[in-house]
Amino acid sequence: MGKNILVIGSNSSIAKKLIDMELKEGNHIFSISRKGFELENTNFHHQILDVLEENIPEDFLPDSIDGMVYFPGTINLKPFKALKQNVILSDIRINVLGAVNVIQQVLKKLSLGSSVLLFSSVAVRLGMPYHSSVAISKGAVEGLTISLASELAPKVRVNCVAPSLTSTNMASRFIDTEEKLNSMKNRHPLKSIGQPEDLAYLISYLLSDKSKWVTGQVISVDGGLSNLKM
Ligand SMILES: NC(=O)c1ccc[n+]([C@@H]2O[C@H](COP(=O)([O-])OP(=O)(O)OC[C@H]3O[C@@H](n4cnc5c(N)ncnc54)[C@H](OP(=O)(O)O)[C@@H]3O)[C@@H](O)[C@H]2O)c1
């Protein structure tokens, strides 16, 4: 039969890897982002939608959803003294309220044993200058993860992944020269930045029944940055 997986923010490079993996597993993808998505596969369905502005059309969704992943987020780095409240509110809106809104819309459709995946950041566990807005919004995502995991257990599992710098469109400005890329690699104990598949493998596992005893977790995928001193 295959699982029905809802992917919000499918134009993320991580989401693209995940979609490829899930379709190969025979699962069905219901994909949403603000732009189109070129993919010919009978198990793939795409809806152009801004989840901050509109609800997901009822007729786009299947009757039952076995997994959902919410990708939209931000990396807004600003010195605290220059940080405007409207920037913080905008980060909270996309990282937290967008996820809350989508989960509330699909709550009734989430099947027994289904899995919800959210995104945090290494910046919640590891203090770094200029990261206060990211840390505020992703900290809230982590809080949402554990409280929702408790409220929805035992029917629905809720987990969160916390990456460090990963090679995606969002991160491109931090790695757009050889010098910046090498400097970013060197900050990580594993001497590399993340690749989309590093996240996609974990998300695929967390969506699958192989992780049926995992819930309420924030899992770091960060080349060792948050936990190791070199
Ligand atoms: N990459 C990193 O280094 C890094 C590090 C730490 C944490 N993270 C977190 O990991 C998650 C994924 O990151 P990423 O780098 O893959 O992000 P990304 O490249 O920005 O991808 C997210 C996708 O979400 C879609 N999207 C954004 N706003 C949307 C909206 N309102 N409605 C519908 N779709 C929307 C965008 O596609 P459209 O333009 O087509 O809508 C975008 O391609 C984020 O939550 C990010 O904060 C990333």
The ligand as a Gaussian input file, in Angstrom:
#p B3LYP/6-31G(d) Opt

LIG

0 1
 N       20.370000      24.486000       5.881000
 C       20.907000      24.707000       7.075000
 O       22.123000      24.963000       7.222000
 C       20.064000      24.600000       8.318000
 C       20.703000      24.671000       9.571000
 C       19.910000      24.598000      10.717000
 C       18.551000      24.440000      10.618000
 N       17.965000      24.369000       9.380000
 C       16.518000      24.201000       9.303000
 O       16.212000      23.095000       8.478000
 C       14.984000      23.314000       7.773000
 C       15.177000      23.064000       6.296000
 O       16.219000      23.932000       5.854000
 P       16.626000      24.142000       4.328000
 O       17.991000      24.681000       4.355000
 O       16.304000      22.936000       3.551000
 O       15.593000      25.319000       3.946000
 P       15.243000      25.915000       2.501000
 O       16.343000      25.668000       1.539000
 O       14.815000      27.333000       2.726000
 O       13.973000      25.043000       2.102000
 C       12.717000      25.240000       2.716000
 C       11.661000      25.223000       1.632000
 O       10.407000      25.566000       2.219000
 C        9.617000      26.222000       1.247000
 N        8.833000      27.252000       1.929000
 C        9.312000      28.323000       2.600000
 N        8.302000      29.055000       3.082000
 C        7.168000      28.429000       2.729000
 C        5.792000      28.709000       2.934000
 N        5.381000      29.789000       3.603000
 N        4.869000      27.855000       2.422000
 C        5.268000      26.772000       1.723000
 N        6.548000      26.450000       1.504000
 C        7.486000      27.278000       1.997000
 C       10.579000      26.864000       0.239000
 O       10.233000      26.490000      -1.100000
 P        9.360000      27.500000      -1.998000
 O       10.224000      28.707000      -2.187000
 O        9.049000      26.732000      -3.232000
 O        8.145000      27.782000      -1.174000
 C       11.937000      26.253000       0.560000
 O       12.511000      25.611000      -0.561000
 C       14.581000      24.759000       8.104000
 O       13.575000      24.739000       9.093000
 C       15.850000      25.388000       8.629000
 O       15.588000      26.437000       9.549000
 C       18.691000      24.441000       8.232000

